[in-house]
Amino acid sequence: MKIGIMDSGIGGLSVLHEALHLLPDEEYLFYADVDHVPYGLKTPGQILGYVTEITEFLIRNKCDVVVVACNTATAVAIDNLRERFNLPIIGMEPAVKPAVLQSNDKRVMVMATPVTIRENKLRMLIAKVDEEHKCDLLPMPRLVNFAEMEMFESKEVYDYISSELEPYDLSNYSELVLGCTHFNYFKPCFRKLFGKDIEFIDGNGGTVRHLADMMKATIDTTKKEIIYNNPFDLLYDTKVLYYASGRAIKDEKMLTHIMRLHNRLEEVRSI
């Protein structure tokens, strides 16, 4: 089965990376819409147009299932995509429910893009599962651009995150929901600010497990590292095809960029 994974940029690599761990025998097409990143600052109409075109591209390239590895695109467009296209389409949403269930007497911080926070989908989810009103929503739009530029632990990034968190008493939080696939890259920085006891919750593992259930595939529980030492290993890996806004990625510069991102995701996966 060929699985198409789309995102506004390179955030969705975190879903692909998890899929390579848990479903290593499948074929993948990863589509990063680098021409239009970030989605979090676009209008709903623009986002719907982008993801509709991407879905059509994935179907033309023989994908059997589509994973919208973007919380923003899911919030805006998933219902429309499912009505329009006759194939399984899996979306993502911030993993608020497990965070609330595990929080005990502490609070839950939900970080996401401005569009994800504005859309009713997230608000309805929180209203359904957060009966004690534990969740605080925090838009973090600049993190998407930082991730695209591979700025993960620079002083500028640290200062930005620190300033956005300044109004909050971080000792009150036990769970940090990473409501954008780009945010996984910043776990070390979040750890420094929230402390060692904060628990990170993202939707990557749950999304891949949902994909496995839908495909009736067996999850691979083998503990292994996925590290790339040569960017052209990505090009010669017949299991994964990489595209940037419809253009096949074959140049060394872009392949090296993706290689570094995969290796960063492996580094932060156990945090």
Secondary structure, 3 states (H helix, E strand, C coil): CEEEEEECCCCCHHHHHHHHHHCCCCEEEEEECCCCCCHHHCCHHHHHHHHHHHHHHHHHCCCCEEEECCHHHHHHHHHHHHHHCCCCEECCCCCHHHHHHHCCCCEEEEEECHHHHHCHHHHHHHHHHCCCCCEEEEECCHHHHHHHCCCCCCHHHHHHHHHHHCCCCHHHEEEEEECCHHHHHHHHHHHHHHCCCCEEECCHHHHHHHHHHHHCCCCCCCCCCCCCCCCHHHHHCCCEEEEECCEECCCHHHHHHHHHHHHHHHHHCCC
